[in-house]
Amino acid sequence: MSGQFGAGEGRLAYPHEVLQNPVTPNKTRGAVMSDWDFLYEMNDRGYSPEEIADAAASGAAPWEWAQLDRKWIDASLDGEHSGQGQDDFLHGSQEQVDVFLGLVDCAVRYHMDTGRYLQIWGELGELYAEIKWGLERHEAHRAGSDGAISGRLIEVKTISPEKSSDRVSVKSQGDFEQLLIVRIDSDFRFSAKLFERSELQGQNGKLLRGRFQLDGPGPA
């Protein structure tokens, strides 16, 4: 445990190793703490020594995480791969954008708390296609394609952070005209590429194959 309170003292007593190596704020979250006052405030609020130790390791108080998570998500959506933030979701209503950001927020929190991923990749990919690319989705369970963009039938495939490959496959029997590949990286940043059906590999087989690459050709 990285910190504890002395019995009857009502103050935080740092172990020798923490004094020698002060905790660095979590850079991934973007947290910046100028001092350790929040640790004393946690003690005053009745937090346990274990919870205070966790806060010292993270560099932020528990009541600050909601704000930090939101800033981190917004920065992720405005990251170098995605190239856009909330203001770029011109095709979605405010309610759709809020739902999308809420789901991303939930997925981020769940992963940070459990180390596992929520299995909602397909829905996130299609929501992103709606608010960023203008996808008009079909009714649920319609086979062959997921929706349309500018009157052309679209199939959406999402590559999650759990996948090491940047390749996707889709049944050739579908009636889609274009394939939109949405990629979500390990930092929950979103990016996408749109391919003509004729660009995909395997034209004579049961499966058509596409490949997402940040640079260079797509299908392979």
Backbone as numpy.savetxt, mean C-alpha at the origin, in Angstrom:
# Nx Ny Nz CAx CAy CAz Cx Cy Cz
13.69 -5.58 26.93 12.84 -4.39 26.93 13.73 -3.16 26.93
13.38 -2.13 26.09 14.28 -1.00 25.90 14.08 0.12 26.89
13.13 0.03 27.80 12.97 1.07 28.80 12.06 0.59 29.90
12.19 1.14 31.11 11.29 0.75 32.18 11.20 1.90 33.19
10.15 1.87 33.99 9.96 2.89 35.01 10.36 2.34 36.38
11.15 3.13 37.13 11.56 2.72 38.45 10.36 2.71 39.39
10.30 1.73 40.28 9.17 1.59 41.20 9.05 2.81 42.08
7.85 3.43 42.10 7.57 4.56 42.96 8.19 5.86 42.51
8.94 5.88 41.42 9.61 7.09 41.00 8.76 7.92 40.03
7.89 7.25 39.26 7.05 7.96 38.32 7.80 8.62 37.19
8.97 8.11 36.85 9.73 8.68 35.74 10.38 7.54 34.96
10.76 7.87 33.72 11.35 6.87 32.83 12.84 6.73 33.11
13.28 5.48 33.30 14.70 5.21 33.50 15.22 4.46 32.29
16.10 5.06 31.51 16.62 4.44 30.31 17.74 3.46 30.65
17.76 2.28 30.05 18.88 1.36 30.23 20.16 1.94 29.63
21.26 1.38 30.01 22.56 1.87 29.59 22.71 1.86 28.07
22.21 0.78 27.42 22.39 0.69 25.98 21.56 1.72 25.23
20.42 2.12 25.74 19.61 3.13 25.07 20.27 4.49 25.18
20.91 4.77 26.32 21.61 6.03 26.49 22.78 6.13 25.52
23.44 5.00 25.29 24.58 5.00 24.39 24.14 5.06 22.93
22.99 4.46 22.62 22.50 4.38 21.26 21.06 4.87 21.21
20.85 6.19 21.19 19.48 6.71 21.17 18.70 6.15 20.00
17.42 5.93 20.23 16.57 5.36 19.20 16.41 6.35 18.06
16.58 5.86 16.83 16.36 6.70 15.66 14.92 6.59 15.22
14.22 7.69 14.96 12.83 7.62 14.53 12.69 6.77 13.30
11.56 6.13 13.17 11.28 5.24 12.06 11.21 6.04 10.76
12.19 5.89 9.90 12.26 6.67 8.68 11.17 6.27 7.70
10.77 5.01 7.72 9.73 4.57 6.80 8.44 5.33 7.03
8.10 5.57 8.26 6.88 6.29 8.58 7.07 7.80 8.45
8.31 8.27 8.41 8.56 9.70 8.34 8.42 10.39 9.68
8.48 9.64 10.77 8.30 10.24 12.10 9.53 11.04 12.49
9.32 12.21 13.06 10.43 13.03 13.54 10.10 13.46 14.96
10.93 13.04 15.92 10.72 13.39 17.32 11.93 14.19 17.80
11.69 15.34 18.39 12.79 16.17 18.85 13.22 15.81 20.26
12.36 15.17 21.04 12.72 14.79 22.39 11.87 13.58 22.80
11.95 13.23 24.06 11.27 12.02 24.54 10.10 12.36 25.47
9.56 13.56 25.35 8.48 13.96 26.25 7.27 13.04 26.15
7.03 12.51 24.94 5.83 11.68 24.78 5.90 10.40 25.61
7.13 9.95 25.93 7.26 8.75 26.76 6.77 9.02 28.18
7.07 10.20 28.70 6.57 10.57 30.02 5.06 10.74 30.00
4.55 11.31 28.89 3.11 11.47 28.76 2.42 10.11 28.71
3.05 9.14 28.04 2.49 7.79 28.02 2.41 7.21 29.42
3.45 7.47 30.21 3.44 7.00 31.60 2.29 7.64 32.38
2.10 8.94 32.15 1.02 9.65 32.83 -0.35 9.12 32.41
-0.45 8.65 31.17 -1.73 8.14 30.67 -1.99 6.68 31.07
-1.00 6.06 31.71 -1.20 4.71 32.19 -0.76 3.60 31.26
0.06 3.90 30.25 0.55 2.86 29.36 1.53 1.96 30.11
1.60 0.71 29.67 2.48 -0.27 30.32 3.93 -0.02 29.91
4.89 -0.53 30.69 6.30 -0.41 30.31 6.59 -1.00 28.93
5.91 -2.11 28.60 6.13 -2.73 27.29 5.66 -1.81 26.17
4.51 -1.17 26.36 4.00 -0.25 25.34 4.90 0.97 25.20
5.43 1.44 26.31 6.34 2.59 26.28 7.64 2.20 25.57
8.12 0.98 25.83 9.33 0.51 25.15 9.11 0.43 23.64
7.94 -0.05 23.23 7.63 -0.13 21.80 7.59 1.26 21.17
7.01 2.21 21.89 6.94 3.59 21.39 8.34 4.20 21.27
9.21 3.89 22.24 10.58 4.39 22.17 11.30 3.83 20.96
11.03 2.57 20.64 11.68 1.94 19.49 11.17 2.52 18.17
9.89 2.91 18.14 9.31 3.41 16.89 9.53 4.90 16.71
9.71 5.63 17.83 9.94 7.05 17.74 8.68 7.90 17.71
7.53 7.31 18.03 6.27 8.06 18.02 5.31 7.48 19.03
4.42 8.32 19.53 3.41 7.88 20.48 2.26 7.19 19.76
1.55 6.28 20.44 0.45 5.55 19.79 -0.59 6.46 19.17
-0.91 7.60 19.82 -1.96 8.47 19.29 -1.50 9.26 18.06
-0.23 9.13 17.71 0.27 9.83 16.53 0.27 8.95 15.28
0.05 7.62 15.47 0.21 6.71 14.34 -0.81 6.94 13.24
-2.05 7.29 13.59 -3.07 7.49 12.56 -2.66 8.58 11.58
-2.16 9.70 12.15 -1.72 10.80 11.30 -0.48 10.43 10.50
0.45 9.73 11.13 1.67 9.32 10.45 1.38 8.33 9.33
0.46 7.36 9.61 0.09 6.40 8.58 -0.51 7.09 7.38
-1.40 8.07 7.61 -2.02 8.77 6.49 -0.99 9.51 5.66
-0.04 10.21 6.32 1.00 10.91 5.58 1.86 9.92 4.80
2.14 8.75 5.42 2.97 7.75 4.76 2.27 7.19 3.53
0.97 6.94 3.64 0.22 6.42 2.51 0.16 7.44 1.39
-0.12 8.70 1.75 -0.18 9.74 0.73 1.16 9.87 0.01
2.26 9.75 0.78 3.58 9.82 0.16 3.80 8.62 -0.75
3.30 7.45 -0.35 3.44 6.25 -1.18 2.70 6.41 -2.49
1.48 6.97 -2.41 0.69 7.16 -3.62 1.28 8.25 -4.50
2.16 9.06 -3.94 2.81 10.11 -4.71 4.27 9.75 -4.96
4.59 8.45 -4.88 5.97 7.99 -4.96 6.53 8.02 -6.36
7.79 7.67 -6.48 8.49 7.80 -7.74 7.93 6.86 -8.81
7.37 5.72 -8.42 6.84 4.79 -9.41 5.43 5.16 -9.83
4.63 5.65 -8.91 3.24 5.91 -9.25 3.07 7.23 -9.96
3.80 8.26 -9.53 3.76 9.53 -10.22 2.49 10.32 -9.98
1.68 9.98 -9.00 0.49 10.76 -8.72 0.10 10.68 -7.27
-0.67 11.67 -6.83 -1.24 11.69 -5.50 -2.75 11.74 -5.61
-3.41 12.12 -4.53 -4.87 12.12 -4.52 -5.45 13.02 -5.60
-4.80 14.16 -5.87 -5.33 15.10 -6.84 -5.33 14.54 -8.26
-4.62 13.46 -8.48 -4.54 12.86 -9.81 -5.65 11.84 -10.07
-6.44 11.52 -9.06 -7.52 10.55 -9.24 -8.75 11.28 -9.79
-8.64 11.70 -11.03 -9.65 12.57 -11.61 -10.90 11.82 -12.06
-10.81 10.50 -12.18 -11.93 9.73 -12.70 -12.87 9.21 -11.62
-12.50 9.38 -10.37 -13.32 8.84 -9.29 -13.98 9.93 -8.49
-15.10 9.60 -7.90 -15.75 10.53 -6.98 -14.94 10.61 -5.70
-15.22 11.61 -4.88 -14.52 11.74 -3.61 -14.77 10.52 -2.73
-15.99 9.99 -2.81 -16.32 8.80 -2.03 -15.50 7.60 -2.47
-15.33 7.43 -3.79 -14.52 6.32 -4.29 -13.07 6.46 -3.87
-12.54 7.69 -3.97 -11.16 7.93 -3.56 -10.98 7.65 -2.07
-11.94 8.09 -1.26 -11.86 7.86 0.18 -11.90 6.37 0.50
-12.76 5.62 -0.21 -12.83 4.18 0.01 -11.50 3.52 -0.36
-10.94 3.91 -1.49 -9.66 3.36 -1.93 -8.57 3.63 -0.90
-8.44 4.89 -0.48 -7.40 5.24 0.49 -7.63 4.55 1.83
-8.91 4.38 2.20 -9.21 3.67 3.43 -8.79 2.22 3.38
-9.00 1.56 2.23 -8.58 0.17 2.08 -7.07 0.04 2.11
-6.38 0.97 1.44 -4.91 0.96 1.47 -4.42 1.16 2.90
-5.03 2.10 3.60 -4.68 2.36 5.00 -4.85 1.10 5.83
-5.98 0.43 5.65 -6.25 -0.80 6.39 -5.22 -1.87 6.08
-4.87 -2.01 4.79 -3.90 -3.02 4.38 -2.52 -2.73 4.97
-2.14 -1.45 5.00 -0.85 -1.07 5.57 -0.81 -1.38 7.06
-1.86 -0.98 7.77 -1.91 -1.22 9.21 -1.87 -2.71 9.53
-2.63 -3.48 8.78 -2.68 -4.92 9.02 -1.29 -5.55 8.81
-0.62 -5.12 7.74 0.71 -5.68 7.47 1.70 -5.28 8.56
1.62 -4.05 9.03 2.55 -3.60 10.07 2.27 -4.30 11.39
1.01 -4.58 11.67 0.65 -5.20 12.94 0.91 -6.71 12.96
0.72 -7.37 11.81 0.77 -8.84 11.78 1.91 -9.41 10.95
2.48 -8.60 10.06 3.49 -9.12 9.15 2.89 -9.89 7.98
1.55 -9.93 7.93 0.86 -10.61 6.82 0.14 -9.58 5.96
-0.27 -10.03 4.77 -0.97 -9.16 3.85 -2.46 -9.51 3.80
-3.29 -8.48 3.77 -4.71 -8.69 3.50 -4.88 -9.09 2.03
-5.67 -10.09 1.78 -5.83 -10.58 0.42 -6.95 -9.82 -0.30
-6.68 -8.56 -0.58 -7.66 -7.71 -1.27 -7.03 -7.08 -2.51
-6.03 -7.73 -3.08 -5.27 -7.15 -4.18 -6.13 -6.89 -5.41
-6.99 -7.85 -5.76 -7.81 -7.68 -6.95 -8.72 -6.47 -6.84
-9.34 -6.30 -5.67 -10.24 -5.17 -5.47 -9.47 -3.85 -5.47
-8.30 -3.82 -4.84 -7.48 -2.61 -4.86 -7.08 -2.25 -6.28
-6.69 -3.25 -7.06 -6.28 -3.00 -8.44 -7.41 -2.43 -9.29
-8.61 -2.97 -9.13 -9.73 -2.49 -9.92 -10.21 -1.11 -9.45
-10.16 -0.86 -8.15 -10.50 0.47 -7.65 -9.51 1.52 -8.16
-8.23 1.15 -8.17 -7.21 2.05 -8.70 -7.47 2.31 -10.18
-7.85 1.27 -10.92 -8.15 1.44 -12.34 -9.35 2.37 -12.54
-10.31 2.32 -11.64 -11.48 3.18 -11.72 -11.12 4.66 -11.53
-10.42 4.96 -10.43 -10.21 6.36 -10.07 -9.03 6.99 -10.80
-8.10 6.18 -11.30 -6.94 6.70 -12.01 -7.09 6.60 -13.53
-7.63 5.48 -14.01 -7.69 5.23 -15.44 -9.09 5.40 -16.03
-10.08 5.59 -15.19 -11.43 5.79 -15.70 -12.15 4.51 -16.06
-11.77 3.39 -15.45 -12.46 2.13 -15.71 -13.91 2.20 -15.24
-14.80 1.80 -16.11 -16.21 1.64 -15.74 -16.47 0.15 -15.59
-16.59 -0.29 -14.36 -16.67 -1.73 -14.08 -18.02 -2.32 -14.46
-17.96 -3.59 -14.90 -19.18 -4.33 -15.15 -19.85 -4.70 -13.83
-21.04 -5.24 -13.94 -21.69 -5.80 -12.76 -20.86 -6.99 -12.27
-21.07 -7.35 -11.01 -20.29 -8.44 -10.41 -20.48 -9.75 -11.16
-19.40 -10.53 -11.23 -19.40 -11.90 -11.78 -19.59 -11.96 -13.29
-19.41 -10.85 -13.98 -19.46 -10.91 -15.44 -18.15 -11.47 -15.95
-18.22 -12.50 -16.77 -17.02 -13.15 -17.29 -16.51 -12.45 -18.54
-15.22 -12.59 -18.80 -14.63 -12.12 -20.05 -13.85 -10.83 -19.94
-14.30 -9.90 -19.10 -13.60 -8.64 -18.89 -14.13 -8.00 -17.61
-13.38 -7.03 -17.11 -13.75 -6.39 -15.84 -14.52 -5.09 -16.02
-14.39 -4.48 -17.18 -15.07 -3.21 -17.41 -14.62 -2.62 -18.72
-14.80 -1.31 -18.85 -14.45 -0.63 -20.10 -13.80 0.71 -19.81
-12.87 1.10 -20.68 -12.26 2.42 -20.66 -12.43 3.01 -22.05
-13.10 4.14 -22.12 -13.36 4.80 -23.40 -14.02 3.85 -24.40
-14.92 3.00 -23.89 -15.68 2.11 -24.75 -15.00 0.82 -25.12
-13.78 0.60 -24.67 -13.04 -0.62 -24.98 -13.01 -1.53 -23.76
-13.24 -2.82 -23.98 -13.31 -3.79 -22.89 -11.93 -4.03 -22.29
-11.89 -4.03 -20.96 -10.62 -4.10 -20.23 -10.62 -5.27 -19.26
-9.53 -6.00 -19.22 -9.26 -6.98 -18.16 -8.19 -6.38 -17.26
-8.40 -6.47 -15.94 -7.43 -5.92 -14.98 -6.76 -7.07 -14.24
-5.45 -7.06 -14.20 -4.68 -8.02 -13.43 -3.77 -7.25 -12.48
-3.73 -7.69 -11.23 -2.96 -6.99 -10.21 -1.78 -7.85 -9.74
-0.61 -7.25 -9.71 0.60 -7.89 -9.17 0.80 -7.38 -7.76
0.74 -8.27 -6.79 0.84 -7.88 -5.38 2.30 -7.89 -4.91
2.58 -7.31 -3.74 3.94 -7.35 -3.19 4.41 -8.77 -2.88
3.47 -9.71 -2.77 3.84 -11.09 -2.46 4.43 -11.83 -3.66
4.23 -11.30 -4.84 4.69 -11.97 -6.06 6.08 -11.49 -6.45
6.94 -12.43 -6.72 8.30 -12.08 -7.15 8.38 -11.87 -8.66
7.40 -12.39 -9.40 7.40 -12.26 -10.85 6.60 -11.04 -11.28
7.02 -10.43 -12.38 6.27 -9.29 -12.93 5.41 -9.72 -14.11
5.15 -11.03 -14.24 4.36 -11.56 -15.34 2.96 -11.95 -14.86
2.00 -11.78 -15.74 0.63 -12.19 -15.45 0.12 -13.00 -16.63
-0.91 -13.80 -16.39 -1.56 -14.56 -17.46 -3.06 -14.39 -17.32
-3.74 -14.47 -18.45 -5.18 -14.29 -18.49 -5.75 -15.23 -19.54
-6.93 -15.77 -19.31 -7.55 -16.71 -20.24 -7.84 -16.02 -21.57
-7.45 -16.68 -22.64 -7.63 -16.10 -23.96 -9.08 -16.09 -24.42
-9.95 -16.87 -23.75 -11.36 -16.92 -24.14 -12.12 -15.66 -23.75
-11.53 -14.81 -22.93 -12.19 -13.57 -22.54 -12.39 -12.63 -23.72
-13.37 -11.75 -23.61 -13.68 -10.83 -24.70 -13.00 -9.47 -24.55
-12.03 -9.35 -23.65 -11.36 -8.07 -23.43 -10.53 -7.67 -24.64
-10.40 -6.35 -24.81 -9.62 -5.79 -25.91 -8.26 -5.28 -25.44
-8.18 -4.92 -24.17 -6.93 -4.43 -23.59 -6.73 -5.04 -22.21
-5.46 -5.15 -21.83 -5.11 -5.67 -20.50 -4.44 -4.56 -19.71
-4.99 -4.26 -18.53 -4.38 -3.27 -17.63 -3.71 -4.03 -16.49
-2.40 -3.91 -16.39 -1.66 -4.55 -15.30 -1.37 -3.51 -14.24
-1.87 -3.75 -13.03 -1.62 -2.85 -11.90 -0.60 -3.52 -10.99
0.40 -2.78 -10.64 1.44 -3.32 -9.75 1.44 -2.56 -8.43
1.45 -3.31 -7.34 1.55 -2.74 -5.99 2.86 -3.24 -5.38
3.75 -2.33 -5.05 5.05 -2.78 -4.55 5.02 -2.94 -3.03
6.15 -3.29 -2.46 6.21 -3.59 -1.03 5.97 -2.37 -0.15
6.06 -1.18 -0.72 5.76 0.05 0.00 4.35 0.55 -0.29
3.53 -0.33 -0.89 2.14 -0.01 -1.23 2.05 1.18 -2.19
3.00 1.25 -3.10 2.93 2.24 -4.18 2.29 1.58 -5.40
1.45 2.32 -6.09 0.68 1.80 -7.21 1.20 2.37 -8.53
1.24 1.51 -9.53 1.55 1.93 -10.89 0.83 0.97 -11.83
0.68 1.36 -13.08 -0.08 0.51 -14.01 0.38 0.74 -15.44
0.15 -0.28 -16.28 0.43 -0.19 -17.71 -0.70 -0.85 -18.48
-1.04 -0.26 -19.61 -2.14 -0.74 -20.44 -1.57 -1.33 -21.73
-2.01 -2.55 -22.05 -1.52 -3.25 -23.23 -2.68 -3.61 -24.16
-2.42 -3.52 -25.46 -3.37 -4.04 -26.44 -3.35 -5.57 -26.37
-4.48 -6.17 -26.61 -4.53 -7.63 -26.59 -3.54 -8.23 -27.59
-3.38 -7.58 -28.71 -2.48 -8.09 -29.74 -1.01 -8.06 -29.32
-0.69 -7.29 -28.30 0.69 -7.22 -27.81 1.06 -8.40 -26.93
0.07 -9.11 -26.41 0.33 -10.18 -25.45 0.87 -11.42 -26.14
1.64 -12.18 -25.39 2.21 -13.43 -25.89 1.20 -14.57 -25.75
1.36 -15.62 -26.58 0.51 -16.81 -26.48 -0.80 -16.68 -27.21
-0.81 -15.98 -28.33 -2.05 -15.70 -29.06 -2.78 -16.97 -29.49
-2.08 -18.06 -29.66 -2.72 -19.30 -30.13 -3.01 -20.29 -29.01
-2.74 -19.90 -27.77 -2.94 -20.82 -26.64 -4.14 -20.45 -25.80
-4.31 -21.17 -24.69 -5.43 -20.91 -23.78 -5.17 -19.73 -22.86
-3.88 -19.38 -22.70 -3.52 -18.28 -21.82 -2.72 -17.23 -22.58
-3.07 -15.98 -22.37 -2.30 -14.87 -22.89 -1.42 -14.34 -21.76
-0.21 -13.91 -22.10 0.75 -13.52 -21.07 1.23 -12.08 -21.30
1.31 -11.35 -20.19 1.83 -10.00 -20.23 2.85 -9.81 -19.13
3.68 -8.81 -19.30 4.73 -8.56 -18.32 4.80 -7.08 -17.99
4.84 -6.77 -16.69 4.94 -5.40 -16.24 6.42 -5.07 -16.04
6.89 -4.04 -16.73 8.24 -3.55 -16.53 8.19 -2.04 -16.45
8.95 -1.48 -15.49 8.97 -0.04 -15.35 9.62 0.61 -16.57
10.56 -0.08 -17.16 11.22 0.41 -18.37 11.29 -0.72 -19.36
11.25 -0.38 -20.61 11.38 -1.39 -21.63 10.04 -1.95 -22.06
10.04 -2.99 -22.92 8.82 -3.57 -23.47 8.01 -4.27 -22.40
6.71 -4.39 -22.62 5.83 -5.01 -21.65 5.69 -6.49 -21.83
4.93 -6.95 -22.84 4.67 -8.39 -22.98 5.95 -9.16 -23.24
6.06 -10.34 -22.59 7.22 -11.21 -22.78 6.89 -12.59 -22.29
